[in-house]
């Protein structure tokens, strides 16, 4: 039997009862007729067999099918939901230079918030509860993720573009991390990282500087080789 207890039955505000529970533990357990108790802070306080669950007199929601932890989208630019289909027949570099970068130049923080919110809701409807995001206006990305109720690793893009030097983007990322902390938001659902765009859109010295800044703050870098 698999179970986790981080609180008591007194803190449970909702019980989910399911025919099959896959807790994704190291032994790949398959639990039948199981319950998951959610505490008042939104965290799971029990996951295991219904027969051995703590006493509970509150609301129980009966589910069908299989319940398992949320999926993770490990490479996401959810704001680009609004650009879906543009140049989809082009190879990578032409797609970027002819379609994406010109379109992205017109996006402001409000556009990116709306696109990320749309993408986050779409993912939630398909069982994806966490995404690894890298995009412009990362604060807007983070606000959208919080509003949707999902969680994300959010990295501000660092790229060398005409009129937008990479050093300024790195400075902005450092300032955000230093002011907001590495984790923040409700339930610490937002984790901040660095987002060097790629090995072809940043000179090697820039990649070295970004890596050193990330190491000094205990962070990691995302993206780098999108076609590998």
DOFI-411921 format. One record per residue (C-alpha): residue number from 1; residue in one letter; chain; y, x, z. Coordinates in Angstrom, 1 decimal, padded with zeros to 4 digits, always signed. Example, Ala and Ser with C-alpha at 12.3 -4.5 7.8 and 13.67 -1.06 7.14 Angstrom:
@num=1	residuo=a	cadena=A	c2=-004.5	c1=+012.3	c3=+007.8
@num=2	residuo=s	cadena=A	c2=-001.1	c1=+013.7	c3=+007.1
This chain:
@num=1	residuo=x	cadena=A	c2=+000.0	c1=+000.0	c3=+000.0
@num=2	residuo=x	cadena=A	c2=+003.5	c1=+001.2	c3=-000.8
@num=3	residuo=x	cadena=A	c2=+006.5	c1=+000.2	c3=+001.2
@num=4	residuo=x	cadena=A	c2=+010.0	c1=+001.5	c3=+002.1
@num=5	residuo=x	cadena=A	c2=+011.9	c1=+000.4	c3=+005.2
@num=6	residuo=x	cadena=A	c2=+015.5	c1=+001.5	c3=+005.6
@num=7	residuo=x	cadena=A	c2=+016.6	c1=-001.4	c3=+007.8
@num=8	residuo=x	cadena=A	c2=+015.1	c1=-004.3	c3=+009.8
@num=9	residuo=x	cadena=A	c2=+014.1	c1=-007.8	c3=+008.8
@num=10	residuo=x	cadena=A	c2=+017.2	c1=-009.0	c3=+010.6
@num=11	residuo=x	cadena=A	c2=+019.4	c1=-007.3	c3=+007.9
@num=12	residuo=x	cadena=A	c2=+017.5	c1=-008.9	c3=+004.9
@num=13	residuo=x	cadena=A	c2=+019.6	c1=-011.4	c3=+003.0
@num=14	residuo=x	cadena=A	c2=+017.3	c1=-012.1	c3=+000.1
@num=15	residuo=x	cadena=A	c2=+013.6	c1=-011.9	c3=-000.5
@num=16	residuo=x	cadena=A	c2=+012.1	c1=-011.6	c3=-004.0
@num=17	residuo=x	cadena=A	c2=+008.5	c1=-012.6	c3=-004.4
@num=18	residuo=x	cadena=A	c2=+006.6	c1=-011.5	c3=-007.5
@num=19	residuo=x	cadena=A	c2=+003.1	c1=-011.6	c3=-009.0
@num=20	residuo=x	cadena=A	c2=+003.2	c1=-007.9	c3=-009.8
@num=21	residuo=x	cadena=A	c2=+005.3	c1=-005.1	c3=-008.4
@num=22	residuo=x	cadena=A	c2=+005.5	c1=-001.6	c3=-009.8
@num=23	residuo=x	cadena=A	c2=+007.3	c1=+000.5	c3=-007.2
@num=24	residuo=x	cadena=A	c2=+007.0	c1=+003.6	c3=-009.4
@num=25	residuo=x	cadena=A	c2=+005.8	c1=+005.7	c3=-006.5
@num=26	residuo=x	cadena=A	c2=+003.9	c1=+009.0	c3=-007.0
@num=27	residuo=x	cadena=A	c2=+000.5	c1=+007.3	c3=-007.1
@num=28	residuo=x	cadena=A	c2=+001.7	c1=+004.7	c3=-009.7
@num=29	residuo=x	cadena=A	c2=+000.8	c1=+001.8	c3=-007.4
@num=30	residuo=x	cadena=A	c2=+000.3	c1=-001.7	c3=-008.8
@num=31	residuo=x	cadena=A	c2=+000.9	c1=-004.3	c3=-006.1
@num=32	residuo=x	cadena=A	c2=+000.0	c1=-007.9	c3=-006.6
@num=33	residuo=x	cadena=A	c2=+001.6	c1=-010.8	c3=-004.7
@num=34	residuo=x	cadena=A	c2=+004.4	c1=-008.6	c3=-003.4
@num=35	residuo=x	cadena=A	c2=+007.9	c1=-008.9	c3=-002.1
@num=36	residuo=x	cadena=A	c2=+011.1	c1=-006.9	c3=-002.2
@num=37	residuo=x	cadena=A	c2=+013.6	c1=-007.5	c3=+000.6
@num=38	residuo=x	cadena=A	c2=+017.3	c1=-006.8	c3=-000.1
@num=39	residuo=x	cadena=A	c2=+019.5	c1=-006.0	c3=+002.8
@num=40	residuo=x	cadena=A	c2=+023.1	c1=-007.3	c3=+003.5
@num=41	residuo=x	cadena=A	c2=+024.4	c1=-004.0	c3=+001.9
@num=42	residuo=x	cadena=A	c2=+022.6	c1=-004.6	c3=-001.3
@num=43	residuo=x	cadena=A	c2=+020.0	c1=-001.9	c3=-000.6
@num=44	residuo=x	cadena=A	c2=+016.2	c1=-002.5	c3=-000.6
@num=45	residuo=x	cadena=A	c2=+014.8	c1=-002.6	c3=+003.0
@num=46	residuo=x	cadena=A	c2=+011.2	c1=-003.4	c3=+002.1
@num=47	residuo=x	cadena=A	c2=+009.0	c1=-003.3	c3=-001.0
@num=48	residuo=x	cadena=A	c2=+005.3	c1=-004.0	c3=-000.6
@num=49	residuo=x	cadena=A	c2=+002.6	c1=-006.5	c3=-000.2
@num=50	residuo=x	cadena=A	c2=+003.6	c1=-010.0	c3=+000.8
@num=51	residuo=x	cadena=A	c2=+000.8	c1=-010.2	c3=+003.4
@num=52	residuo=x	cadena=A	c2=+002.3	c1=-007.3	c3=+005.4
@num=53	residuo=x	cadena=A	c2=+006.0	c1=-008.0	c3=+004.9
@num=54	residuo=x	cadena=A	c2=+008.3	c1=-008.4	c3=+007.9
@num=55	residuo=x	cadena=A	c2=+008.9	c1=-011.9	c3=+009.1
@num=56	residuo=x	cadena=A	c2=+011.7	c1=-013.6	c3=+007.1
@num=57	residuo=x	cadena=A	c2=+013.2	c1=-017.0	c3=+007.4
@num=58	residuo=x	cadena=A	c2=+015.9	c1=-016.7	c3=+004.8
@num=59	residuo=x	cadena=A	c2=+016.1	c1=-017.5	c3=+001.1
@num=60	residuo=x	cadena=A	c2=+013.2	c1=-016.4	c3=-001.1
@num=61	residuo=x	cadena=A	c2=+013.4	c1=-016.3	c3=-004.8
@num=62	residuo=x	cadena=A	c2=+010.1	c1=-016.7	c3=-006.7
@num=63	residuo=x	cadena=A	c2=+010.0	c1=-014.5	c3=-009.8
@num=64	residuo=x	cadena=A	c2=+007.5	c1=-014.4	c3=-012.7
@num=65	residuo=x	cadena=A	c2=+006.3	c1=-011.4	c3=-014.6
@num=66	residuo=x	cadena=A	c2=+006.5	c1=-007.8	c3=-013.4
@num=67	residuo=x	cadena=A	c2=+009.3	c1=-006.4	c3=-011.1
@num=68	residuo=x	cadena=A	c2=+010.0	c1=-002.6	c3=-011.3
@num=69	residuo=x	cadena=A	c2=+013.0	c1=-000.3	c3=-010.8
@num=70	residuo=x	cadena=A	c2=+015.7	c1=-000.4	c3=-013.4
@num=71	residuo=x	cadena=A	c2=+015.5	c1=+001.7	c3=-016.5
@num=72	residuo=x	cadena=A	c2=+017.9	c1=+004.6	c3=-017.0
@num=73	residuo=x	cadena=A	c2=+019.8	c1=+005.3	c3=-020.3
@num=74	residuo=x	cadena=A	c2=+020.1	c1=+009.0	c3=-020.1
@num=75	residuo=x	cadena=A	c2=+022.5	c1=+009.4	c3=-023.1
@num=76	residuo=x	cadena=A	c2=+025.2	c1=+006.7	c3=-023.4
@num=77	residuo=x	cadena=A	c2=+028.6	c1=+006.2	c3=-024.8
@num=78	residuo=x	cadena=A	c2=+028.8	c1=+002.5	c3=-023.9
@num=79	residuo=x	cadena=A	c2=+032.4	c1=+002.1	c3=-025.0
@num=80	residuo=x	cadena=A	c2=+031.2	c1=+002.7	c3=-028.6
@num=81	residuo=x	cadena=A	c2=+029.5	c1=-000.7	c3=-028.5
@num=82	residuo=x	cadena=A	c2=+032.6	c1=-001.9	c3=-030.2
@num=83	residuo=x	cadena=A	c2=+032.1	c1=+000.6	c3=-033.1
@num=84	residuo=x	cadena=A	c2=+028.4	c1=-000.3	c3=-033.6
@num=85	residuo=x	cadena=A	c2=+027.4	c1=-000.2	c3=-037.2
@num=86	residuo=x	cadena=A	c2=+030.4	c1=+001.8	c3=-038.5
@num=87	residuo=x	cadena=A	c2=+029.1	c1=+004.6	c3=-040.8
@num=88	residuo=x	cadena=A	c2=+025.5	c1=+004.0	c3=-039.7
@num=89	residuo=x	cadena=A	c2=+024.3	c1=+005.4	c3=-043.1
@num=90	residuo=x	cadena=A	c2=+026.0	c1=+008.8	c3=-042.7
@num=91	residuo=x	cadena=A	c2=+024.6	c1=+012.0	c3=-041.4
@num=92	residuo=x	cadena=A	c2=+025.8	c1=+013.2	c3=-038.0
@num=93	residuo=x	cadena=A	c2=+028.8	c1=+015.4	c3=-038.9
@num=94	residuo=x	cadena=A	c2=+030.2	c1=+013.0	c3=-041.6
@num=95	residuo=x	cadena=A	c2=+029.7	c1=+010.1	c3=-039.2
@num=96	residuo=x	cadena=A	c2=+031.7	c1=+011.8	c3=-036.6
@num=97	residuo=x	cadena=A	c2=+034.5	c1=+013.2	c3=-038.8
@num=98	residuo=x	cadena=A	c2=+034.8	c1=+010.2	c3=-041.2
@num=99	residuo=x	cadena=A	c2=+034.1	c1=+007.3	c3=-039.0
@num=100	residuo=x	cadena=A	c2=+034.0	c1=+007.9	c3=-035.2
@num=101	residuo=x	cadena=A	c2=+036.8	c1=+010.4	c3=-034.5
@num=102	residuo=x	cadena=A	c2=+039.4	c1=+008.5	c3=-036.6
@num=103	residuo=x	cadena=A	c2=+038.4	c1=+005.2	c3=-034.9
@num=104	residuo=x	cadena=A	c2=+038.4	c1=+006.7	c3=-031.4
@num=105	residuo=x	cadena=A	c2=+041.9	c1=+008.0	c3=-031.9
@num=106	residuo=x	cadena=A	c2=+043.1	c1=+004.4	c3=-031.7
@num=107	residuo=x	cadena=A	c2=+041.2	c1=+003.5	c3=-028.5
@num=108	residuo=x	cadena=A	c2=+043.2	c1=+003.3	c3=-025.3
@num=109	residuo=x	cadena=A	c2=+041.9	c1=+002.9	c3=-021.7
@num=110	residuo=x	cadena=A	c2=+041.8	c1=-000.9	c3=-022.0
@num=111	residuo=x	cadena=A	c2=+039.7	c1=-000.8	c3=-025.1
@num=112	residuo=x	cadena=A	c2=+037.3	c1=+001.7	c3=-023.5
@num=113	residuo=x	cadena=A	c2=+037.1	c1=-000.5	c3=-020.4
@num=114	residuo=x	cadena=A	c2=+036.2	c1=-003.6	c3=-022.5
@num=115	residuo=x	cadena=A	c2=+033.7	c1=-001.7	c3=-024.6
@num=116	residuo=x	cadena=A	c2=+032.0	c1=-000.2	c3=-021.6
@num=117	residuo=x	cadena=A	c2=+031.8	c1=-003.5	c3=-019.8
@num=118	residuo=x	cadena=A	c2=+030.2	c1=-005.1	c3=-022.9
@num=119	residuo=x	cadena=A	c2=+027.7	c1=-002.2	c3=-023.1
@num=120	residuo=x	cadena=A	c2=+026.9	c1=-002.3	c3=-019.4
@num=121	residuo=x	cadena=A	c2=+026.2	c1=-006.0	c3=-019.5
@num=122	residuo=x	cadena=A	c2=+024.1	c1=-005.6	c3=-022.6
@num=123	residuo=x	cadena=A	c2=+022.0	c1=-002.9	c3=-020.8
@num=124	residuo=x	cadena=A	c2=+021.7	c1=-005.0	c3=-017.6
@num=125	residuo=x	cadena=A	c2=+020.3	c1=-007.9	c3=-019.7
@num=126	residuo=x	cadena=A	c2=+017.6	c1=-005.6	c3=-020.9
@num=127	residuo=x	cadena=A	c2=+016.7	c1=-004.0	c3=-017.6
@num=128	residuo=x	cadena=A	c2=+018.9	c1=-000.8	c3=-017.8
@num=129	residuo=x	cadena=A	c2=+020.7	c1=-000.5	c3=-014.5
@num=130	residuo=x	cadena=A	c2=+021.9	c1=+003.1	c3=-014.7
@num=131	residuo=x	cadena=A	c2=+023.5	c1=+005.0	c3=-017.6
@num=132	residuo=x	cadena=A	c2=+024.6	c1=+008.6	c3=-018.2
@num=133	residuo=x	cadena=A	c2=+028.1	c1=+008.1	c3=-019.7
@num=134	residuo=x	cadena=A	c2=+030.4	c1=+010.6	c3=-021.5
@num=135	residuo=x	cadena=A	c2=+033.6	c1=+009.4	c3=-023.0
@num=136	residuo=x	cadena=A	c2=+037.4	c1=+009.4	c3=-023.1
@num=137	residuo=x	cadena=A	c2=+039.3	c1=+007.8	c3=-020.2
@num=138	residuo=x	cadena=A	c2=+036.4	c1=+008.2	c3=-017.7
@num=139	residuo=x	cadena=A	c2=+038.2	c1=+006.3	c3=-015.0
@num=140	residuo=x	cadena=A	c2=+038.2	c1=+003.2	c3=-017.2
@num=141	residuo=x	cadena=A	c2=+034.5	c1=+003.8	c3=-017.9
@num=142	residuo=x	cadena=A	c2=+033.8	c1=+003.9	c3=-014.1
@num=143	residuo=x	cadena=A	c2=+035.9	c1=+000.7	c3=-013.4
@num=144	residuo=x	cadena=A	c2=+033.9	c1=-001.1	c3=-016.1
@num=145	residuo=x	cadena=A	c2=+030.5	c1=+000.0	c3=-014.6
@num=146	residuo=x	cadena=A	c2=+031.6	c1=-001.1	c3=-011.2
@num=147	residuo=x	cadena=A	c2=+032.7	c1=-004.5	c3=-012.5
@num=148	residuo=x	cadena=A	c2=+029.4	c1=-005.0	c3=-014.3
@num=149	residuo=x	cadena=A	c2=+027.4	c1=-004.2	c3=-011.2
@num=150	residuo=x	cadena=A	c2=+025.5	c1=-001.3	c3=-012.6
@num=151	residuo=x	cadena=A	c2=+025.6	c1=+002.4	c3=-011.8
@num=152	residuo=x	cadena=A	c2=+026.4	c1=+005.5	c3=-013.8
@num=153	residuo=x	cadena=A	c2=+026.9	c1=+009.2	c3=-014.0
@num=154	residuo=x	cadena=A	c2=+030.4	c1=+009.4	c3=-015.7
@num=155	residuo=x	cadena=A	c2=+031.6	c1=+012.4	c3=-017.5
@num=156	residuo=x	cadena=A	c2=+035.0	c1=+012.8	c3=-019.1
@num=157	residuo=x	cadena=A	c2=+034.6	c1=+014.2	c3=-022.6
@num=158	residuo=x	cadena=A	c2=+035.7	c1=+017.8	c3=-023.1
@num=159	residuo=x	cadena=A	c2=+036.2	c1=+018.6	c3=-026.8
@num=160	residuo=x	cadena=A	c2=+038.5	c1=+020.8	c3=-028.9
@num=161	residuo=x	cadena=A	c2=+040.5	c1=+018.5	c3=-031.2
@num=162	residuo=x	cadena=A	c2=+043.8	c1=+019.0	c3=-033.0
@num=163	residuo=x	cadena=A	c2=+046.6	c1=+018.0	c3=-030.5
@num=164	residuo=x	cadena=A	c2=+044.1	c1=+017.6	c3=-027.7
@num=165	residuo=x	cadena=A	c2=+043.1	c1=+021.0	c3=-026.4
@num=166	residuo=x	cadena=A	c2=+039.9	c1=+021.3	c3=-024.4
@num=167	residuo=x	cadena=A	c2=+041.6	c1=+023.0	c3=-021.5
@num=168	residuo=x	cadena=A	c2=+043.7	c1=+019.9	c3=-020.7
@num=169	residuo=x	cadena=A	c2=+040.5	c1=+017.7	c3=-020.7
@num=170	residuo=x	cadena=A	c2=+038.8	c1=+020.2	c3=-018.3
@num=171	residuo=x	cadena=A	c2=+041.8	c1=+020.1	c3=-016.0
@num=172	residuo=x	cadena=A	c2=+041.7	c1=+016.3	c3=-016.0
@num=173	residuo=x	cadena=A	c2=+038.0	c1=+016.4	c3=-015.1
@num=174	residuo=x	cadena=A	c2=+038.6	c1=+018.8	c3=-012.3
@num=175	residuo=x	cadena=A	c2=+041.5	c1=+016.7	c3=-010.9
@num=176	residuo=x	cadena=A	c2=+039.4	c1=+013.5	c3=-011.0
@num=177	residuo=x	cadena=A	c2=+036.5	c1=+015.2	c3=-009.2
@num=178	residuo=x	cadena=A	c2=+038.8	c1=+016.8	c3=-006.6
@num=179	residuo=x	cadena=A	c2=+040.6	c1=+013.5	c3=-005.8
@num=180	residuo=x	cadena=A	c2=+037.8	c1=+011.0	c3=-006.1
@num=181	residuo=x	cadena=A	c2=+034.8	c1=+013.0	c3=-004.8
@num=182	residuo=x	cadena=A	c2=+031.5	c1=+013.6	c3=-006.5
@num=183	residuo=x	cadena=A	c2=+030.3	c1=+010.1	c3=-005.7
@num=184	residuo=x	cadena=A	c2=+032.5	c1=+007.0	c3=-005.1
@num=185	residuo=x	cadena=A	c2=+032.7	c1=+003.3	c3=-005.6
@num=186	residuo=x	cadena=A	c2=+030.7	c1=+000.5	c3=-004.0
@num=187	residuo=x	cadena=A	c2=+027.4	c1=+001.9	c3=-002.8
@num=188	residuo=x	cadena=A	c2=+028.4	c1=+005.3	c3=-004.4
@num=189	residuo=x	cadena=A	c2=+027.3	c1=+003.9	c3=-007.7
@num=190	residuo=x	cadena=A	c2=+029.6	c1=+006.2	c3=-009.6
@num=191	residuo=x	cadena=A	c2=+028.7	c1=+009.9	c3=-009.9
@num=192	residuo=x	cadena=A	c2=+031.1	c1=+012.2	c3=-011.7
@num=193	residuo=x	cadena=A	c2=+030.0	c1=+015.0	c3=-014.0
@num=194	residuo=x	cadena=A	c2=+031.3	c1=+017.2	c3=-016.8
@num=195	residuo=x	cadena=A	c2=+031.0	c1=+016.2	c3=-020.4
@num=196	residuo=x	cadena=A	c2=+031.4	c1=+019.2	c3=-022.8
@num=197	residuo=x	cadena=A	c2=+030.9	c1=+017.4	c3=-026.1
@num=198	residuo=x	cadena=A	c2=+028.7	c1=+019.8	c3=-027.9
@num=199	residuo=x	cadena=A	c2=+028.1	c1=+023.4	c3=-028.9
@num=200	residuo=x	cadena=A	c2=+029.7	c1=+022.8	c3=-032.3
@num=201	residuo=x	cadena=A	c2=+032.9	c1=+021.0	c3=-031.0
@num=202	residuo=x	cadena=A	c2=+033.7	c1=+023.6	c3=-028.3
@num=203	residuo=x	cadena=A	c2=+034.1	c1=+027.4	c3=-028.7
@num=204	residuo=x	cadena=A	c2=+031.6	c1=+029.5	c3=-026.7
@num=205	residuo=x	cadena=A	c2=+034.3	c1=+030.8	c3=-024.2
@num=206	residuo=x	cadena=A	c2=+035.2	c1=+027.1	c3=-023.4
@num=207	residuo=x	cadena=A	c2=+031.5	c1=+026.3	c3=-022.7
@num=208	residuo=x	cadena=A	c2=+031.4	c1=+029.3	c3=-020.3
@num=209	residuo=x	cadena=A	c2=+034.5	c1=+028.1	c3=-018.4
@num=210	residuo=x	cadena=A	c2=+033.2	c1=+024.5	c3=-018.2
@num=211	residuo=x	cadena=A	c2=+029.9	c1=+025.7	c3=-016.9
@num=212	residuo=x	cadena=A	c2=+031.6	c1=+027.8	c3=-014.2
@num=213	residuo=x	cadena=A	c2=+033.8	c1=+024.9	c3=-013.1
@num=214	residuo=x	cadena=A	c2=+030.7	c1=+022.7	c3=-012.9
@num=215	residuo=x	cadena=A	c2=+028.8	c1=+025.3	c3=-010.8
@num=216	residuo=x	cadena=A	c2=+031.7	c1=+025.8	c3=-008.4
@num=217	residuo=x	cadena=A	c2=+031.7	c1=+022.0	c3=-007.6
@num=218	residuo=x	cadena=A	c2=+028.0	c1=+021.5	c3=-007.6
@num=219	residuo=x	cadena=A	c2=+028.0	c1=+019.4	c3=-010.7
@num=220	residuo=x	cadena=A	c2=+026.1	c1=+019.5	c3=-013.9
@num=221	residuo=x	cadena=A	c2=+027.0	c1=+019.1	c3=-017.6
@num=222	residuo=x	cadena=A	c2=+025.9	c1=+016.3	c3=-019.9
@num=223	residuo=x	cadena=A	c2=+025.6	c1=+016.1	c3=-023.7
@num=224	residuo=x	cadena=A	c2=+025.8	c1=+019.5	c3=-025.4
@num=225	residuo=x	cadena=A	c2=+023.1	c1=+019.1	c3=-028.1
@num=226	residuo=x	cadena=A	c2=+023.2	c1=+015.4	c3=-029.2
@num=227	residuo=x	cadena=A	c2=+021.0	c1=+015.9	c3=-032.3
@num=228	residuo=x	cadena=A	c2=+018.3	c1=+018.0	c3=-030.5
